[in-house]
Amino acid sequence: MSSAFQPIVDTARAIVVGYEGLARFEMPAGISVEDLFAQARAADRSAEIEARCLRVVLADRASIPVNCFLTVNVSPHVLRQDAIRAVWRDHPDLQGVFVELTEQSAIDSATDLEPVLDAIRAAGGLIAVDDLGSGYAGLSRLLALKPALIKLDRELIQGIDTDETKRALVEMIGTFAGRIDSWVLAEGIETEAEYETITALGVPLAQGYYLARPGPAWPVLSRLVLPIAQPEQLVVVRDLLDVAPAVPSVAAAARVFTDHEGVRTVVLVDHHGRPVSVLDSESAQLGVATDALRVNVDTPVKDALLRAITRDRSHRYDPLIVIDNAGRYVGIVRLERLITTAVQ
């Protein structure tokens, strides 16, 4: 068994920002990989094979290019088995890793998976839903799983340039994803027309043979693609960033307010440096931390403002946390700046 990796492209900047990790098998004549997995399922040994695949892919992780993430595949029905849990124990830091829940089996209850998904997130990993459009991953399941990445299946992308219904569905999924702080990735891009269509629809991430085939760590793009030309008047939250100190605990936040006069806001981050909450002096002293709204640095100001003003009234005027493509903390943006910029 060996590993292969397929580049994932940021369509706005036309650069590689991640890779999907794949396991490659040397199979005897007349036996396919599908046959292997079918036999493993029949013998209740799927977890063993999938664990081996994960280990082969994760073995190359240390050399991944800077500022790139890695996605790995795992079937939902094996997530709770000991062989898979052992992989996570051997890789306790999963920062920069998306764990894709694949379509090989349906999820009977997303609630049953919450403990293991929470453990992956606690280790720094992020959850992705694979093959949206081909199976179980309905919108209600997405709400339950809260994925950080939604992958659009090849079946939905194929011929999207000539299918208005598919374009409308992708637009709807993009809007939905934005409301739950999730990224959308179109996989299976095989033609220039498909790539141009998904970029025109604003799909932020793309993957497929048109861009590059899987190869040894770490393949480059097989063709030149151009960044999306942004309208000059489009302002994104990156342009409105404010700096707020990042601290690992509420107690540390309270000390910042005590020791540094003039600080209005502190951001609470978890042990992997991912932002969790926005604190002011009062909430820090009371020890109250609630999940804050996070937006990507390239979110248009009007989109960010719409999300901000539709929050619960008690937090409607809180600053928004700004993150990069990998979920890392970048800064904050205040509601007053969003409003004044949007009305200009």
N, C-alpha and C positions, 0 to 999 in steps of 0.2 A: 504494500500500500504506500502511496506517495501523496503529496499535497499539490494543489494547484490553486491559483488565485486569479480572480477576474476583477479588473478595475471598476470602481464606481466613480462617476463623474459628477461634479458640481456643475449643473448646466449654466448657471449664471456666470461663473468665472472660467468655465471650460478647463478645469484642472481635476486631477485625480485626488479624491479626498478619502477614499476607502477601498477596501477589497473584500470580496466574498471568498471565504476559504472553502475549498472543496477537496474531498478525498478521492483519489483515483485508485482503482483496483486492477490487478492483473488477473483476469478471469480465464479459466480453462475454455477451450473451444466448445461452443454450443451452450454456454451458460452466461446469461447476462447479469448485470448488477441488479436489475429488477428481480430476477430469479433468486439471487442471493438474499435480498431483503425479504422476499416472500417466504423463503424457507426459514429465515431467522424468525419471522413473526410466527410461523406455524410451530416452531420449536420453542417459542417464548424466549428467544435469545437476541431480540432486537437491541436491547440496551447495551449488550456487550459489543456489538458491531458499531453502534453509534458512538459509544464511549471511545472506541479505538479511533474512529474518524475524527472525533474532537481532539484527541491527543495529538494525532498527526498534524492537524491544522495548527493547533495552538503552539506546537513546537517551534514554528517559524516566527511566532509573534514578536519576539525580541528584536528582530531586524526590520520590522515594518517601517516604511518611510515616516519621517516626522510629520505630525499633524494629520495622520491618516488613521481611520478606524478599521476594525476587522469585524466581519459578520460570520457567524458559525451557525450551522443548521442542527436542529434536534427535534424529534417528534414529540408532541405533547404527552403521549401516553407513556413515554419512558422517563420523563423528567424526574419523577419521584423514586426511581429505582436506584439501588445502591451503586451500580456501575457508573451512572451519570453523576450522582452526588460525589463520588470519589474524584471525578475529574475536577469539579469545582473546588474540592478540598485541596487538590494539588496545584490549583491556580487561584489562590485566595484573592488576588487583585485582578479584577476583570475590567478595570477602567479602560475605555476605548473599545470594548467588545460588545457587539450586538448579538444577542442570542435569538435566532430566528425560530419561531414555532412553525414548523412545516406542515404541509397539507397531507402528509401520509396517513394521518388519523384525525378524526374529529375530536373536539373537546366536549366531553359530556357536561362538565361543570367547570366554569372558569374559577369558581370559588374554591374548588378543591386544589387548584394550582397556586393559589395565593401565597401559601407559605414558602414554596420553593422559588416562586418568582420574586418574592420579597427578599429572599436570601441572595439571589443573583443581583438584585438592585443594591443590596447592602454591601456587596463585594465590589461595587462600582460598575457592574454591567448594566446594559440597557436591553429592553425587550423589543423585538421586532415581530410583526406578523407577516408571514410569507404567503405568497400566492393569493392575495386578495383578488377576488373575482372568479376564482375557480372552485371555491368550496365553502368551508364552515364559517369563514370570517365575516359574518354579517355585522352591521353597525352596532347591534346590541352587544355582540361579543367584543367588539373593539372597545366599547365603553367599559366592559368588565375587565379586560386585560390591560387597558391603559398603555398601549405600546408607544415607544418613542419613535418607531419607524414602521411605516406601512408600505409593503411591497406590492406593486400592481402586477398581476400575473401576465405572462405572455399572451394568454388568450384575450385579455382585455386590451393589450397594446397592439396586437397584430391588426394591421389595416386601419388603425385609428385615424390616419390621414384622410380616409374616404368614408368614415362612419361617424355621422353626427351624434348618434346615440352614445357611442363610446366616448366621444369628446365631452358630452354633457355629463356623463357619469364620472369621468376623471375630474372635471371641474368641481362636481359636488363633493367628491372624496377629498379634494384639496381643501375646500372650505371647512369640511368637517375636521380634517386633520389639524388645521390651524387652530381650531377651537379647543383641541385637546392636547396642544403642545406636541404634536407629532410631525415627523417628516414623511414625505411621500417619495418613493423610489419606483421608477418605471423600469422593469427588467424585461429582457428579451427584445431589446431594440435591435432590429436587423436591417433597417433601411434608412436612408437619409431622410425620407419623407416622414417616417415615424418619429425620428429624432427631432426634426424641425417642429412637428406638431406638438409633441409633449413639452418642448421648451416654450412654444408659443402659449401653451396652456398654463405655464408657470410651474410645471413639475420640477422641483429643485434638484433631484438626483436621478441619474440614468445609468443603465448597465446593459450590455448586450454585445453580440458579435459585431455589430456595426462599429462599435467603439474599440473593442479588444476582446480576443478570445482568452480563456483561462490559460495560464502558463505558470512556470516555476516562479518562486518569489523573486522579484516583484515586477510583473509585466507593465510596460508602458502602453499608451494608446497607439493603436495601429493606424490612426488617421488624425489629421488636424481638425479640431472643432473650434469654433469661435465663441467667445463669451457673448452673452446677450447684451445688446445695446440698450441701455436704460434711458428712458426719457430724462432730459436734463432737469425737469421740474420735479421728478420723483425724489422725495426725501425719505430716508429710512432712519430707524432709530439709532443706527450707528452714528449718525450726524448729531445726535442730541445727548450723547452719553455724559453722565456725571460719574464721578468716582466716589465710592463708598467703601469704607474698610470692610474686609472679610474676616470673620472670626469663627472659631470652631465650636463655641458654646455660648449660651445666653449669659453665663457668668462673665465670660470674656467681653461680651458686648457691653454689659453694665460697667465694666472697668474702663472701656473706651470712652463712654459718656462722662465718667467721673474724671478721667485724666486729661481729656482733650476737649476743651471748651470750643463750642461752635460746631461740633459734629452733630448733624441732624439725623443721619441714617447709618445703620450698620447692617451688613448682610451676613446672615448665618449660613455657614457651609457645612456639609457633612465631612466625614473623614477621608473622602476622596476628592474634596475640593469643589463639589457641586453645590450650587446655591439652593437653599431650602426656603428661607424666610427673610423678610425685611423687618427690622426692628427699629423703633424709635426709643427715646429715653424711657418713656413710661412702660412700654411693653418689656423692655430689658429689665427694668427694676422689678416688675411684677413676675418675670419669668415666663411670659406668654409668647409663644412662637407659633404662628400659623402659616400654612403653605401659601407662597406668594405666586403671582402670575409671572410666568417666564415667557420672554419673546426672543426670537432670533435677532441678531444684529442687523440682518437685511430685511426685516419686516417693515413694510411701508408705514409711515406715521399714521395715516388714517385707519389702517387695519389695526394697529396697536391701540389707537384711541378707542375704536369701537369695542374691542375686547375689554379695555379698561373700564369703560363706563357701564358695561353690562355685568360687572361683578356685583357680588353682594354689597349692599349699601354700606355696611360697616367697614369694608376695605376698598371702597370705590376710589378713594383718593390716595391710596398707598402708591409709592413708586413701583415701577415694573422692574423686575430683574432681567438683565440682558445677557444672553448666552451665545456661544458660538455653535458651529455645526456639531461638535462633539459634546455639547451640554456644559461646557466649562464657563465659569463666571467671567464676564467682561466688564460689567458696570451696571448702573441703573439709569432709568430715564423717569423723570418726574411728570406727573399728569399735567401740570401747568405748562410745561414746555411742549408736550404733545398738543395741547389745545391751542396755544398761541401759534404754533407752527402750522397746524391743520387749517386755521382760519385765514392764514396769510394769502 
